[in-house]
């Protein structure tokens, strides 16, 4: 088994160096305790919440669109030919 420590580094220094790297990685991932920094994990959670909100808005908009199409088709404003062109794939 080969050693991962750099040359001229004692085992204690290698352990300390590894610990410092792990602490830096943890700080990047979960942020600094006691501050507003949420780290990478917090940023992903925020993006997920924003994406869910956007999906809900698009879903409501789509429902309103099809209700409007149904209303216009039902009242005769949107004729059969216009409705066929609207629904037909391009």
Secondary structure, DSSP 8 states (H G I E B T S, - for coil): ----S-TT--HHHHHHHHHHHHHHHHHHHH--TTSS--HHHHHHHHHHHHHHHHHHHHHHHHHHHHHHHHHHHHHTSS-HHHHHHHHS--
